[in-house]
Amino acid sequence: MTEIVPITPDDSSDFYEKIVKEYFHKHPDFFQNNIAKAIFLEGVLVGFLLEAQRLANPDKKTNEPFWNALHELRLSKRQLLEIYPKTMNKLKQLNRSYSSLVKVVSNQIQEAGMEWTLSDIELSWYFAHGISSYQNFRKPKNGEN
């Protein structure tokens, strides 16, 4: 087994690249291919967006309005392609760019290409898993975006 290099706060510019690589290295059998990784990471990004919305609107009954754009987590390729730029836009509106993570997600999507071999059920599952796992990709407090 290959040794995993620990991540230090000083590596902030490459933080997401390193932590994503480490995460996928820890779970090699779980992610079937690059598209599974890409959709999972898109879900991670959406997890950060939902958290940002909760923090921006703590007193509202419905403080995560982006859930309405997620089609009850029953997603197709087309819907996932639409959600990605909407996520970046909403993060920008909340002054939370996560530009380093967006770069990693974009690179993973590019590596995956446009020939997606996963079913809509599998795409939805990886995406939902990313949303529920986003806290595994949190930067240390002194290095947050």
VOKELO-901519 format. One line per 10 residues: number of its first residue (from 1); their letters; for each residue x, y, z of N, C-alpha, C. Coordinates in Angstrom, 2 decimals, m for minus. Example, Ala and Ser with C-alpha at 12.3 -4.5 7.8 and 13.67 -1.06 7.14 Angstrom:
BEGIN
1> AS> 13.19,m5.69,7.80,12.30,m4.50,7.80,13.20,m3.30,7.80; 12.85,m2.25,7.08,13.67,m1.06,7.14,12.90,0.03,7.87 $
! end
This chain:
BEGIN
1> MTEIVPITPD> 0.84,m1.18,0.00,0.00,0.00,0.00,0.89,1.24,0.00; 0.57,2.20,m0.86,1.33,3.43,m0.97,1.02,4.33,0.21; 2.07,4.98,0.73,1.90,5.90,1.86,1.19,7.16,1.39; 0.25,7.65,2.18,m0.49,8.86,1.85,0.21,10.04,2.51; 0.51,11.04,1.71,1.20,12.23,2.20,0.20,13.11,2.93; 0.52,13.51,4.18,m0.41,14.38,4.90,m0.47,15.77,4.27; m1.61,16.41,4.42,m1.83,17.74,3.86,m1.64,18.76,4.96; m0.87,19.79,4.68,m0.65,20.85,5.65,m1.35,22.11,5.18; m1.70,23.00,6.11,m2.37,24.25,5.73,m1.53,25.10,4.78; m0.20,24.95,4.79,0.67,25.74,3.92,0.47,25.40,2.44 $
11> DSSDFYEKIV> m0.13,24.27,2.16,m0.36,23.83,0.78,m1.68,24.35,0.24; m2.16,25.51,0.69,m3.51,25.96,0.38,m3.80,26.08,m1.11; m2.81,26.46,m1.93,m3.09,26.62,m3.36,m3.39,25.28,m4.02; m2.80,24.21,m3.51,m3.02,22.88,m4.08,m3.83,21.99,m3.15; m4.45,22.59,m2.15,m5.14,21.81,m1.13,m6.15,20.84,m1.73; m7.07,21.34,m2.55,m8.13,20.48,m3.07,m7.57,19.41,m4.00; m6.61,19.77,m4.80,m6.00,18.78,m5.69,m5.41,17.63,m4.88; m4.72,17.96,m3.81,m4.10,16.92,m2.98,m5.13,16.10,m2.21; m6.10,16.77,m1.62,m7.06,16.04,m0.80,m7.96,15.15,m1.67; m8.29,15.61,m2.88,m9.08,14.79,m3.79,m8.28,13.57,m4.23 $
21> KEYFHKHPDF> m7.04,13.78,m4.57,m6.17,12.66,m4.96,m6.05,11.65,m3.82; m5.87,12.15,m2.61,m5.77,11.29,m1.44,m7.07,10.52,m1.21; m8.21,11.21,m1.35,m9.51,10.58,m1.13,m9.74,9.45,m2.13; m9.47,9.70,m3.38,m9.67,8.66,m4.39,m8.66,7.52,m4.22; m7.48,7.84,m3.73,m6.48,6.80,m3.47,m6.95,5.87,m2.35; m7.64,6.44,m1.35,m8.15,5.65,m0.23,m9.32,4.75,m0.64; m10.02,5.12,m1.71,m11.23,4.41,m2.12,m11.15,3.99,m3.59; m10.14,3.23,m3.99,m9.97,2.93,m5.42,m11.06,2.05,m6.02; m11.66,1.17,m5.24,m12.68,0.27,m5.78,m14.07,0.88,m5.79; m14.23,1.99,m5.11,m15.54,2.60,m4.98,m15.94,3.41,m6.21 $
31> FQNNIAKAIF> m14.98,4.10,m6.79,m15.26,4.96,m7.93,m14.91,4.20,m9.20; m15.94,3.85,m9.98,m15.79,2.99,m11.15,m14.92,3.59,m12.24; m15.02,4.90,m12.42,m14.32,5.54,m13.53,m14.26,7.05,m13.29; m13.69,7.77,m14.25,m13.52,9.21,m14.09,m14.84,9.96,m14.00; m15.87,9.49,m14.67,m17.14,10.21,m14.59,m17.75,10.06,m13.20; m17.59,8.90,m12.58,m18.07,8.72,m11.20,m17.36,9.72,m10.28; m16.06,9.87,m10.48,m15.29,10.82,m9.68,m15.76,12.25,m9.95; m15.97,12.57,m11.21,m16.38,13.94,m11.57,m17.74,14.28,m10.97; m18.70,13.38,m11.07,m20.04,13.65,m10.56,m20.02,13.70,m9.03; m19.24,12.84,m8.41,m19.06,12.89,m6.96,m18.53,14.27,m6.54 $
41> LEGVLVGFLL> m17.50,14.76,m7.23,m16.92,16.06,m6.90,m17.88,17.21,m7.17; m18.71,17.07,m8.20,m19.74,18.09,m8.42,m20.68,18.12,m7.22; m21.01,16.95,m6.70,m21.84,16.88,m5.49,m21.16,17.52,m4.29; m19.86,17.32,m4.15,m19.11,17.96,m3.07,m19.24,19.47,m3.18; m19.06,19.99,m4.39,m19.18,21.44,m4.61,m20.58,21.94,m4.23; m21.60,21.18,m4.60,m22.97,21.55,m4.24,m23.16,21.47,m2.72; m22.52,20.53,m2.07,m22.57,20.46,m0.61,m22.06,21.75,0.02; m20.96,22.27,m0.51,m20.43,23.54,m0.01,m21.41,24.68,m0.28; m22.07,24.66,m1.44,m23.06,25.69,m1.76,m24.23,25.63,m0.77; m24.75,24.45,m0.52,m25.88,24.32,0.40,m25.50,24.81,1.80 $
51> EAQRLANPDK> m24.28,24.51,2.21,m23.81,25.01,3.50,m23.74,26.54,3.50; m23.22,27.10,2.42,m23.13,28.56,2.30,m24.51,29.19,2.37; m25.50,28.57,1.73,m26.87,29.09,1.80,m27.42,29.01,3.21; m27.15,27.90,3.91,m27.61,27.77,5.30,m27.02,28.87,6.17; m25.74,29.13,5.99,m25.06,30.14,6.80,m25.53,31.55,6.46; m25.86,31.78,5.20,m26.31,33.11,4.76,m27.74,33.41,5.19; m28.55,32.37,5.41,m29.97,32.54,5.75,m30.37,31.67,6.94; m29.72,31.83,8.08,m29.99,30.89,9.18,m31.40,30.99,9.76; m32.06,32.13,9.59,m33.37,32.30,10.20,m34.54,31.93,9.29; m34.25,31.69,8.01,m35.33,31.35,7.09,m35.72,29.89,7.24 $
61> KTNEPFWNAL> m37.01,29.64,7.07,m37.50,28.26,7.15,m36.89,27.42,6.02; m36.85,27.97,4.83,m36.23,27.30,3.69,m34.93,28.02,3.41; m33.86,27.59,4.07,m32.61,28.30,3.95,m31.62,27.66,2.97; m32.07,26.70,2.21,m31.25,26.06,1.17,m32.03,26.04,m0.14; m32.28,27.21,m0.73,m33.13,27.25,m1.93,m32.56,26.50,m3.13; m31.27,26.21,m3.15,m30.70,25.49,m4.30,m31.22,24.06,m4.41; m31.76,23.52,m3.32,m32.34,22.17,m3.39,m33.39,22.10,m4.50; m34.09,23.21,m4.75,m35.12,23.22,m5.80,m34.55,22.93,m7.18; m33.27,23.21,m7.40,m32.64,22.97,m8.69,m32.10,21.55,m8.84; m32.25,20.74,m7.79,m31.63,19.42,m7.78,m32.59,18.28,m8.15 $
71> HELRLSKRQL> m33.78,18.59,m8.59,m34.72,17.60,m9.14,m34.90,16.38,m8.24; m35.02,16.62,m6.94,m35.18,15.54,m5.96,m34.07,14.51,m6.06; m32.91,14.94,m6.52,m31.72,14.09,m6.68,m31.95,12.92,m7.65; m32.87,13.10,m8.56,m33.09,12.14,m9.66,m32.59,12.83,m10.92; m31.31,12.62,m11.20,m30.63,13.45,m12.19,m30.18,12.69,m13.42; m30.25,13.39,m14.53,m29.75,12.86,m15.80,m28.44,13.59,m16.13; m27.80,13.13,m17.16,m26.58,13.79,m17.63,m26.86,15.26,m17.93; m27.93,15.53,m18.63,m28.27,16.90,m19.01,m28.47,17.78,m17.77; m29.18,17.26,m16.79,m29.42,18.03,m15.58,m28.12,18.29,m14.81; m27.25,17.30,m14.77,m25.96,17.50,m14.09,m25.11,18.54,m14.82 $
81> LEIYPKTMNK> m25.18,18.53,m16.15,m24.45,19.54,m16.91,m25.02,20.94,m16.65; m26.31,21.04,m16.41,m26.93,22.34,m16.11,m26.63,22.79,m14.68; m26.54,21.86,m13.75,m26.33,22.20,m12.35,m24.94,22.78,m12.11; m23.95,22.31,m12.83,m22.57,22.75,m12.58,m22.39,24.26,m12.72; m22.76,24.88,m13.85,m22.58,26.34,m13.92,m23.51,27.10,m12.96; m24.70,26.54,m12.69,m25.60,27.18,m11.72,m24.95,27.21,m10.33; m24.26,26.13,m10.00,m23.58,26.06,m8.71,m22.50,27.13,m8.61; m21.69,27.24,m9.65,m20.63,28.26,m9.64,m21.22,29.66,m9.52; m22.32,29.91,m10.23,m22.97,31.21,m10.17,m23.50,31.51,m8.77; m24.16,30.54,m8.16,m24.72,30.76,m6.82,m23.60,30.97,m5.80 $
91> LKQLNRSYSS> m22.51,30.23,m5.92,m21.38,30.43,m5.02,m20.82,31.85,m5.17; m20.75,32.32,m6.40,m20.26,33.68,m6.64,m21.20,34.71,m6.01; m22.50,34.49,m6.13,m23.47,35.41,m5.53,m23.32,35.48,m4.02; m22.89,34.37,m3.41,m22.70,34.32,m1.96,m21.27,34.67,m1.56; m20.47,35.15,m2.52,m19.06,35.49,m2.29,m18.26,34.30,m1.77; m18.57,33.12,m2.29,m17.85,31.89,m1.96,m17.45,31.23,m3.27; m16.28,31.53,m3.75,m15.93,31.04,m5.08,m15.44,29.59,m5.09; m14.73,29.16,m4.06,m14.13,27.82,m4.05,m13.40,27.56,m5.37; m12.68,28.57,m5.86,m12.05,28.48,m7.18,m11.08,27.32,m7.30; m10.37,26.99,m6.23,m9.44,25.86,m6.28,m10.19,24.54,m6.46 $
101> LVKVVSNQIQ> m11.30,24.40,m5.75,m12.11,23.18,m5.88,m12.78,23.14,m7.25; m13.28,24.26,m7.72,m13.89,24.32,m9.06,m12.89,23.87,m10.11; m11.65,24.29,m9.96,m10.60,23.88,m10.91,m10.42,22.36,m10.90; m10.39,21.76,m9.72,m10.24,20.31,m9.61,m11.44,19.60,m10.22; m12.64,20.09,m9.94,m13.86,19.49,m10.50,m13.83,19.61,m12.02; m13.49,20.77,m12.52,m13.43,20.98,m13.98,m12.43,20.03,m14.63; m11.26,19.88,m14.02,m10.26,18.97,m14.57,m10.76,17.53,m14.58; m11.47,17.15,m13.52,m11.99,15.78,m13.45,m13.07,15.56,m14.50; m13.93,16.56,m14.72,m14.95,16.45,m15.75,m14.30,16.33,m17.13; m13.28,17.13,m17.34,m12.57,17.08,m18.63,m11.92,15.71,m18.84 $
111> EAGMEWTLSD> m11.31,15.15,m17.80,m10.72,13.81,m17.91,m11.78,12.76,m18.22; m12.97,12.95,m17.69,m14.05,11.98,m17.90,m14.55,11.99,m19.34; m14.49,13.16,m19.98,m15.01,13.25,m21.34,m16.53,13.30,m21.35; m17.08,13.23,m22.52,m18.54,13.35,m22.66,m19.26,12.02,m22.88; m18.52,10.95,m22.96,m19.14,9.62,m23.09,m19.34,9.03,m21.71; m20.50,9.29,m21.13,m20.78,8.85,m19.77,m21.40,7.46,m19.82; m20.79,6.52,m19.11,m21.24,5.13,m19.15,m22.12,4.75,m17.96; m22.36,5.68,m17.07,m23.18,5.38,m15.89,m24.66,5.67,m16.17; m25.52,4.90,m15.55,m26.97,5.13,m15.67,m27.34,6.38,m14.87; m28.54,6.89,m15.11,m29.02,8.05,m14.35,m29.08,7.74,m12.85 $
121> IELSWYFAHG> m29.43,6.52,m12.51,m29.47,6.13,m11.09,m28.07,6.20,m10.48; m27.08,5.69,m11.20,m25.71,5.73,m10.70,m25.19,7.17,m10.63; m25.49,7.98,m11.65,m25.08,9.38,m11.63,m25.68,10.09,m10.42; m26.97,9.87,m10.19,m27.65,10.50,m9.05,m27.04,10.05,m7.73; m26.70,8.77,m7.65,m26.13,8.23,m6.42,m24.78,8.85,m6.13; m23.89,8.91,m7.10,m22.56,9.51,m6.89,m22.68,10.98,m6.52; m23.60,11.68,m7.17,m23.83,13.09,m6.88,m24.31,13.27,m5.44; m25.31,12.50,m5.03,m25.84,12.58,m3.67,m24.76,12.22,m2.65; m23.96,11.23,m2.98,m22.87,10.84,m2.09,m21.87,11.98,m1.93; m21.62,12.71,m3.00,m20.74,13.88,m2.92,m21.31,14.95,m2.00 $
131> ISSYQNFRKP> m22.61,15.22,m2.13,m23.25,16.21,m1.26,m23.08,15.81,0.21; m23.31,14.55,0.50,m23.24,14.12,1.90,m21.81,13.97,2.40; m20.83,14.02,1.50,m19.42,13.84,1.88,m18.61,15.12,1.84; m19.23,16.25,1.54,m18.47,17.47,1.30,m17.58,17.88,2.47; m17.99,17.55,3.69,m17.19,17.96,4.85,m15.83,17.27,4.90; m15.67,16.17,4.19,m14.36,15.51,4.10,m13.36,16.34,3.32; m13.83,17.37,2.64,m12.97,18.18,1.77,m12.82,19.61,2.30; m13.12,19.79,3.55,m13.05,21.12,4.17,m11.60,21.51,4.41; m11.29,22.77,4.10,m9.97,23.31,4.39,m9.87,23.61,5.88; m8.64,23.62,6.40,m8.47,24.07,7.79,m8.98,25.52,7.92 $
141> KNGEN> m9.42,25.88,9.09,m10.05,27.19,9.32,m9.23,28.36,8.79; m7.91,28.33,8.94,m7.09,29.46,8.51,m6.89,29.53,7.01; m7.42,28.56,6.25,m7.22,28.56,4.81,m8.48,28.49,3.98; m9.63,28.75,4.59,m10.88,28.66,3.83,m10.99,29.77,2.82; m11.72,29.49,1.73,m11.96,30.50,0.69,m12.87,31.56,1.21 $
! end
